[in-house]
Amino acid sequence: MAAPCSRMASRPICQFITNVRRTGLKHTGVRQISLGSACRAATQTRSKTESVASPWKLYGAVCLQRLPVISQERNPIEDQFAELMHQMELERSLLSDHEQRLLEDSERMTRKQADNYDSDEEEADYGGQETITAQDQEDTWEQKLKHFQPALRDRDVGGTPLGSVERCLGDSLVLLVQQTVGKETIWLLPQAQWEAGETLRQTAERGLSSLPEADFKATFLGNTPCGVYRYKFPKEVRTERCVGAKVFFFKAFLSAGSATSQNEPFLWVKKTELQGYLKPPYLEKVDRFILNL
Amino acid sequence: MNPVIRKASFALHSRVLDQAGLLFRASVSVQHPIQGSLAFSNERQYRTMPTHGIGKYKHLLPKEAPKKKKERQQMKQIKTATDAEYGTLNVKVSGYDMILVEHYSQYIHNLCNRLGVKVAESYALPTKSTEVMVMPEQGTKMYVDAILKTHERIVQLSQLNATLCPTFMEVLLKNQPEGIQLSVKLHTEADYQARFKARPELEGLMAQMT
């Protein structure tokens, strides 16, 4: 494991500037993350260690996640508590400017309608009637609210296909891809084989960009891998040179997705649904670094 | 015989009373300096008096440095990035809803404390008000529709470990509330200077000087 690890360790950290906006639901249903890296210093190559051919094949895989777009649904308990707190705050709160204006206006109206109304006195106090009272403003605001249509929280009422990025908007989803490894086609995180001369992070980026019919723009957060999966090949395939493979996982976030994700090879799944697609030993390692927030 | 004895006894009694009175007065006069009244400050106790220096304690306390006046605020040293750590980073949280902004910035601060990331400073920038003006279909005059206030809070981190960074950022991004913008930047001196108010008279005088 000498070569790639040492190079990764020696790579100086690039100063990064990230700007993440989380506004309301947009068409893409994806949070926009823009990353501007200032002066990514060139990778320093230390004195080359002896290139011993290790018997493990190296792969770099990327765990691409789509961040949640809206907040999660509340539990019944959370709902009750929120209502209770809201009620308490309302009872303890003071009147705002607008509410005070409303009260003053209504008092003025009642005084006007009383018999002993002295308009000169009133106007001296208040400096002339205002043309728009607070009540009128409130009415106009209510009208506007009626015209406003909020977007639906749950877009997959009809059951969006699993391949769509705009599935469960309240949770974070992971990208799964069907690839042929050895003789079988299995679902796994997109990966690519490591070639000499590149860092494992670049391998992961390459694995992501080499996916057919997709172009996901991802932001990698750091140079450190978040997990490893090591497996040995079945005995028939094993030779002296390659005993097995090691897969290094890197985390990335989807910054701008593409709309051509209706095809089968892709799958966006929640953490709880991973079990149905990944093999158990693989799942065990992957589960460790996917946060269920 | 009796009156003589009586006189003698009376004299004895009176002498005893006198002495008692003297003692009493003496004890009274000794108590007053202990109570610390200024009127008796010129009544110094003799060093031979056994209670001399009773109540002194300042010599037992550790020496305090003399209190100096508050110096002018200096800028904290901006740390540079090393191989394993980032320099001084500014995590800026901004949005329209003050409750969410404040709670989120508090969450970030607490998270840093928990993870062991050192928080250099945590401050707020002044609120910016944006007036939304609407132009009606008839007429050209625009009228004010609403006033939106943008609140900003900054949490300044000093030594963020490069291995911890991806996890930290992920937790932050996954817990970001709706309507809140998060931005992570390097801290510069310009950022520091932007917090201060402009002093027009001073600038005018400086311009006159040069």
Interface residues (C-beta under 8 A of the other chain):
Chain A: S10 P12 I13 Q15 F16 I17 T18 N19 V20 R21 R22 T23 G24 R31 I33 A38 L67 P68 I70 S71 S172 L221 G222 N223 T224 C226 K251 F253 L291 L293
Chain B: A81 D83 A84 E85 Y86 G87 A162 T163 C165 P166 T167 M169 E170 V171 L173 K174 N175 Q176 P177 E178 G179 I180 Q181 L182 S183 V184 K185 L186
